[in-house]
Amino acid sequence: MLDQLNQMHAAALSELANVDTDEALSDWYAQTIGRKGEVTLLLRRVGELPKEERPAFGRRANEVKVSLEAAYEETARQIKAAELEKQLRYGALDVTLPGRWIPTGRLHPTTQTLREIYAIFAEMGFQVYLSPDVETDENNFQLLNMPPHHPARDMWDTFYTDQEGVILRTHTSPGQIHAMREFCPEPIRVILPGMCYRYEQISVRADIQFQQVEGLAVGHNITLADLKGTMAEFARRLFGAERKMRFRSSHFPFTEPSVEVDMDCILCRGDGCAVCKYAGWLEIAGAGMVHPVVLRNGGYDPDVFSGFAFGMGPARSTMLRHSITDIRHFWANDLRFLEQF
Ligand code: DAH
């Protein structure tokens, strides 16, 4: 029986070495040292031995039991550790891991440019003035010196609503009327940012919606020199202190005289390249001295007051700064584009 016990001990230990799940372990326990396990049953048979063999068998029996119980505990511990390891690896909650990154989004590239533009003009004393996207034909055209059927309206075809005379604004210029009528007879220095809409053939250079920033200064003794200084200061702050400016005469119905504001190309510095279409110059704004008719429509006496105005597109500036070649990217809502800024 003692030999049998020693064999059982050895066999049980070698079986245990292959046990690696909880179920296999409880099976092993039941078969060996459980209530009906073979080791337990063998130990009960101690009475069958001759009296003088019983103490030696009893001692060995105890050793075997203690050894198997210890081996059982150790295997149980290993299985538990392996299980935990597995759970961690397959993504069960581990509170000691660092948190997951939550994407926070970012400002649209033209919004970033807009905010820089606001900051530059704020330092020159211009406040931001908001006016509506949905406008009347009167504000968008007539009060800006473009009566119905004025040929200049061809430059600004728009979207119409089913309400007679209500349209989407084609430029931020009607904001000049709102600002003048609100502030008259005080002097004014405002910029008017916002979305504009045009009935356009969509291309790399033109979209049916785009932002503009309008500027308006009204006061005593405001001259074209003030306009030139303001535009030059603005361009140098946004595009670099070395910028050169050029003012070309032009025509807008709401300014007299009217100019196009150019700066030397930021890429080739005037030598000529694809970005400036080999002109060496980039157009950054339309501008001019506020037309006497427009001043009067805003409530100001043109014999006492004068003013300058300008209008520019922050999308164009953003394109220049980041070498973006297609204006359609701005409203295509493609994260691959937007996440670059
Ligand atoms: N409103 C013009 C446009 O959308 C831009 C413009 C030109 C605005 C001259 C002005 C200005 O205020 O004086 O093309």
Boltz pocket constraint, residues with backbone or C-beta under 6 A from the ligand:
constraints:
  - pocket:
      binder: B
      contacts: [[A, 170], [A, 171], [A, 172], [A, 173], [A, 214], [A, 215], [A, 252], [A, 254], [A, 255], [A, 259], [A, 285], [A, 286], [A, 287], [A, 288], [A, 289], [A, 309], [A, 310], [A, 311], [A, 312]]
      max_distance: 6.0
